[in-house]
Amino acid sequence: MATVKGDVHDIGKNIVGVVLACNDFEIHDLGVMVPCDVILKEARERKVDVIGLSGLITPSLDEMVHVAREMERSGFELPLLIGGATTSSKHTAVKIAPQYHGPVVHVKDASKSVGVVERLSRPESRGDLDQANRAQQEKERASFRQRLERKLVPYAEAFRRRLVLDWSNPAPAVPSFLGTRSLRSIPLAEIVPYIDWSPFFMSWELKGKYPRIFDDPERGARAKELFDDARKLLDRILAEKAIEAHAVYGFFPAWTEGDDIVLYEDESRQSERLRLPTLRQQWEREGQKSFRSLADYVAPRETGIPDYLGAFAVTAGHGVDRLVAEFESDHDDYNAIMAKALADRLAEALAEMLHRRARQEWGYGADESLSHDELIEEKYRGIRPASGYPTSPDHTEKRALWRLLDPEHAAGITLTESFAMHPGASVSGLYFSHPQARYFAVDMITRDQVENYASRKGMPIAEIERWLAPNLAYDPE
């Protein structure tokens, strides 16, 4: 098993490994950011029965396609398992399975892994599973072909029908400062109250909303035990200051030009600092009146109305590797995974805490008085979209964010070649303040938008197509 090249996330993979090991399978875990040639070399030398690939960020999907192609080219016959938060049965069927003649099975979660591997390991059941899996994948491919037949308007029309906001009422809020500020060694006790525990349980495949999950007749007892263990480890982390949290954020004068958000050096707006190209929706759903882009949430230059954009990067991952190594040296896989899961929750909580601070310093959130539940439900004004998610699916935009904030120097957060953040327990993105700003999915886009976007970014079309492969409404080949 391995997290593929360029990706640093491994909580789900590690849980799968523990579950399989508890069911008498021998697991060779190669770790994270593992190149294809290493995976295949180790698989041959160890004479394994199955290869399992994991990934969290969308570029990992393309790397999995590469591994499948190399398995085919190298003459492998082993089953290939695909898993991870951004993977899906549809992507596996459409993109990965056609590259390799052997069984390629998407495993949704750890609880399904044992049954799948057991059936693949037995000659009498492997054929039946493979046949059923291939039939289902053909259905997935047919469904995907229908998806490509959705009505996608030309990019020029989508831009013409963009969301138009009233920029005079209310006038854009003015931040209390411009530029960046860094926060080092933020006390973890200040972050803990912002933790959203529901995703924590989901990472352990216990679905339910905190704290109601404790009342679930099937999951409640296990969830309570897990929560008590988490709080115990969290108390230790706080007492020993075993994890450090850092952040950097800032506000910048901004306008839009077309679908680009343009940031300026100062309030005079004479010197351009950075340009952030955005993507626009093209799928025309029933009743749809406008096609959104993040650029719609910043005042156009021609209005002459001063507007601003915020940006941030936070981490709660420094020290986690040392803590995990300590647990692993004691063969305590449970707490090793728990430490990473808690670090992820702390990072998300820090992002929430910092966003609240940013809204206050931006002025429009000064009188905000939201409860913990209201914060989790995002009842506040504004949004904080992150690169790689449906509203902004291009991971390469993190490169511009790093130029803007310098999180490597300010917070010790680096980017891998696939634009995954390291430490893994990190969050970054942009702040938009307009009251009508909301999240949306860019979804499928056509070649004319890709060509326009590549031109605005100054990147080859083929490279843009590689990074936006899950969003393409056409086959680049």
Residue pairs with C-beta under 8 A, 6 or more apart in sequence:
1 13
1 16
1 17
1 27
1 28
1 29
1 30
1 51
1 52
1 53
1 54
2 13
2 29
2 30
2 31
2 32
2 34
2 38
2 39
2 52
2 53
2 54
3 9
3 10
3 13
3 31
3 32
3 33
3 34
3 53
3 54
3 55
3 56
3 60
3 84
4 33
4 34
4 36
4 39
4 53
4 54
4 55
4 60
4 63
4 64
4 67
5 33
5 34
5 35
5 36
5 63
5 417
5 418
6 33
6 57
6 59
6 60
6 63
6 416
6 417
6 418
6 419
6 420
7 32
7 33
7 54
7 55
7 56
7 57
7 59
7 60
7 63
7 416
7 418
7 420
8 32
8 33
8 416
8 420
8 421
8 422
8 423
8 424
9 32
9 54
9 55
9 56
9 57
9 84
9 85
9 420
9 424
10 31
10 32
10 54
10 340
10 424
11 203
11 337
11 340
11 341
11 344
12 54
12 56
12 83
12 84
12 85
12 109
12 110
12 203
13 29
13 52
13 54
13 83
13 84
14 29
14 333
14 336
14 337
14 340
15 110
15 203
15 204
15 205
15 337
16 52
16 54
16 83
16 107
16 110
16 113
17 27
17 29
17 333
18 333
18 334
18 337
19 110
19 111
19 113
19 114
20 27
20 113
20 114
20 117
21 27
23 114
23 118
25 117
28 42
28 46
28 48
30 38
30 39
30 42
33 416
36 63
36 66
36 67
36 70
37 70
39 51
39 53
39 67
40 67
40 70
40 71
40 74
40 76
42 48
43 51
43 76
43 78
48 78
49 78
49 79
49 120
49 121
50 78
50 79
50 80
50 81
50 117
50 120
50 121
51 67
51 71
51 76
51 78
51 79
51 80
51 81
52 80
52 81
52 82
52 83
52 107
53 64
53 67
53 80
53 81
53 82
53 83
53 84
54 60
54 83
54 84
55 61
55 63
55 64
55 84
55 86
55 87
56 84
56 85
56 86
56 420
57 86
57 388
57 395
57 418
57 419
57 420
58 86
58 388
58 393
58 395
58 470
59 395
59 418
59 419
59 420
59 467
60 84
60 86
60 87
60 418
61 86
61 87
61 91
61 95
61 469
61 470
62 466
62 469
63 418
64 82
64 87
64 96
65 95
65 96
65 99
67 80
68 80
68 96
68 97
68 99
68 100
68 104
69 99
69 100
71 78
71 80
71 100
71 102
72 99
72 100
72 101
76 100
76 102
77 102
78 102
79 102
79 103
79 104
79 105
79 120
79 126
79 130
80 96
80 100
80 102
80 103
80 104
80 105
81 105
81 106
81 107
81 113
81 116
81 117
82 92
82 96
82 104
82 105
82 106
82 107
83 106
83 107
83 108
83 109
83 113
87 106
88 106
89 106
89 108
89 136
89 137
89 140
90 140
90 143
90 144
91 106
91 470
92 104
92 105
92 106
92 137
92 140
93 106
93 136
93 137
93 138
93 140
93 141
93 144
94 140
94 141
94 144
95 469
96 104
97 104
97 134
97 137
103 120
103 126
103 129
103 130
103 133
104 133
104 137
105 116
105 120
105 129
105 133
107 113
107 116
109 205
110 205
111 205
116 129
118 125
119 125
119 126
119 128
119 129
120 126
120 129
147 444
148 444
148 473
148 474
150 283
150 284
150 444
150 473
151 283
151 284
152 282
152 283
152 284
152 444
152 445
152 446
152 473
153 161
153 282
153 284
153 291
154 282
154 446
154 448
155 280
155 282
155 445
155 446
155 448
155 449
155 452
156 448
158 280
158 281
158 282
158 291
158 449
159 258
159 259
159 280
159 291
161 289
161 290
161 291
162 280
162 290
162 291
162 292
162 293
162 296
163 290
163 291
163 292
163 293
163 296
163 436
164 290
164 296
165 296
165 297
165 434
165 436
167 299
167 300
167 303
167 305
167 307
168 305
170 435
171 305
172 299
172 305
172 306
172 307
172 308
172 433
172 434
173 308
173 362
173 363
173 364
173 433
174 306
174 308
174 362
174 363
175 251
175 308
175 310
175 361
175 362
175 363
176 361
176 362
176 363
177 251
177 361
178 250
178 251
178 252
178 253
178 266
178 267
178 308
179 250
179 251
179 252
180 248
180 249
180 250
180 404
180 405
180 406
180 410
181 248
181 249
181 250
182 246
182 247
182 248
182 410
182 411
183 246
183 247
183 248
183 249
183 354
184 246
184 411
185 244
185 245
185 246
186 245
186 246
186 247
186 350
188 237
188 238
188 241
188 243
188 245
188 316
188 346
189 238
190 353
191 245
191 316
191 346
191 349
191 350
191 353
192 234
192 238
192 346
192 349
193 349
193 372
194 349
194 350
194 352
194 353
194 356
194 372
194 375
195 345
195 346
195 348
195 349
196 210
196 345
196 348
196 349
196 352
196 376
197 210
197 211
197 227
197 345
198 208
198 209
198 210
198 213
198 376
199 345
199 348
200 210
200 230
200 341
200 342
200 345
201 207
201 208
201 210
201 213
201 223
201 226
201 227
203 341
203 344
204 226
204 341
206 213
206 219
206 222
206 223
206 226
207 219
208 216
208 219
208 223
210 227
213 219
213 220
213 223
214 220
214 223
214 224
214 227
216 223
229 334
229 335
229 338
230 338
230 341
230 342
233 335
233 338
233 339
233 342
234 342
236 242
237 243
237 323
237 339
237 342
242 319
242 322
242 323
243 316
243 317
243 318
243 319
243 320
243 323
243 343
243 346
244 316
244 318
244 319
245 314
245 315
245 316
245 318
245 346
245 347
245 350
246 314
246 315
246 318
246 410
246 411
246 412
246 413
247 312
247 313
247 314
247 315
247 350
247 354
247 411
248 312
248 313
248 314
248 405
248 406
248 407
248 410
248 411
249 310
249 311
249 312
249 313
249 354
249 358
249 405
249 431
250 310
250 311
250 312
250 404
250 405
251 308
251 309
251 310
251 358
251 361
251 362
251 431
252 263
252 264
252 273
252 274
252 308
252 309
252 310
252 311
252 404
253 263
253 264
253 265
253 266
253 267
253 269
253 306
253 307
253 308
254 261
254 262
254 263
254 264
254 298
254 299
254 307
254 308
254 309
255 261
255 262
255 264
255 269
255 298
255 299
255 300
255 301
255 307
256 262
256 295
256 296
256 298
256 299
256 300
256 301
257 300
257 301
258 295
258 456
259 277
259 278
259 279
259 280
259 293
259 295
259 452
259 456
260 275
260 276
260 277
260 278
260 295
260 456
261 275
261 276
261 278
261 294
261 295
261 298
261 309
262 272
262 274
262 275
262 276
262 301
263 272
263 273
263 274
263 275
263 276
263 309
263 404
264 270
264 271
264 272
264 273
265 271
265 272
265 273
267 306
269 306
273 404
274 400
274 403
274 404
275 400
275 456
276 309
276 397
276 400
276 430
277 397
277 453
277 456
277 457
278 293
278 294
278 295
278 392
279 293
279 392
279 393
279 394
279 442
279 445
279 449
279 453
279 468
279 471
280 291
280 292
280 293
280 295
280 442
280 445
280 449
281 291
281 292
281 293
281 440
281 441
281 442
281 443
282 291
282 443
282 444
282 445
282 446
282 449
282 473
283 443
283 444
284 291
292 440
294 385
294 391
294 392
294 430
294 432
297 383
297 432
297 434
297 436
297 437
298 307
298 309
298 432
298 434
299 305
299 306
299 307
308 362
308 433
309 430
309 431
309 432
310 358
310 362
310 430
310 431
310 432
310 433
311 401
311 404
311 405
311 428
311 429
311 430
311 431
312 351
312 354
312 355
312 358
312 384
312 405
312 427
312 428
312 429
312 430
312 431
313 401
313 402
313 405
313 407
313 410
313 411
313 413
313 421
313 426
313 427
313 428
314 347
314 350
314 351
314 354
314 411
314 426
314 427
314 428
315 347
315 350
315 407
315 411
315 412
315 413
315 421
315 423
315 425
315 426
315 427
316 343
316 346
316 347
316 349
316 350
316 425
316 426
317 343
317 347
317 422
317 423
317 424
317 425
317 426
318 412
318 423
320 339
320 340
320 343
320 423
320 425
321 423
323 339
324 336
324 339
324 340
327 333
327 335
327 336
327 339
328 336
340 424
340 425
343 423
343 424
343 425
344 424
344 425
346 425
347 425
347 426
347 427
348 427
350 427
351 384
351 427
351 429
352 375
352 376
355 380
355 382
355 384
355 431
356 365
356 368
356 375
356 380
358 365
358 431
359 365
359 368
359 380
359 381
359 382
359 433
360 366
360 368
362 431
362 433
364 381
364 382
364 433
365 380
365 381
365 382
368 380
368 381
370 379
370 380
374 380
381 433
381 435
381 437
382 431
382 432
382 433
382 434
382 435
382 437
383 391
383 431
383 432
383 437
383 438
383 439
384 429
384 430
384 431
384 432
385 391
385 392
385 429
385 430
385 432
385 439
386 392
386 427
386 428
386 429
386 430
387 393
387 394
387 395
387 396
387 397
387 398
387 401
387 419
387 428
387 429
388 394
388 395
388 398
388 419
390 439
390 440
390 441
390 442
390 443
391 439
391 440
391 441
391 442
392 430
392 442
393 442
393 468
393 470
393 471
394 464
394 467
394 468
395 418
395 419
395 467
396 419
396 457
396 459
396 467
398 415
398 419
398 421
398 428
399 415
399 419
401 407
401 428
401 429
401 430
402 408
402 415
407 413
407 428
408 414
412 423
413 421
413 422
413 423
413 426
413 428
414 421
414 422
415 421
415 422
416 422
421 427
421 428
442 471
443 471
444 471
444 472
444 473
445 468
445 471
445 472
445 473
446 473
446 474
447 474
450 461
450 464
450 465
450 468
450 472
451 461
453 464
454 460
454 461
454 463
454 464
457 464
462 476
465 472
465 476
469 476
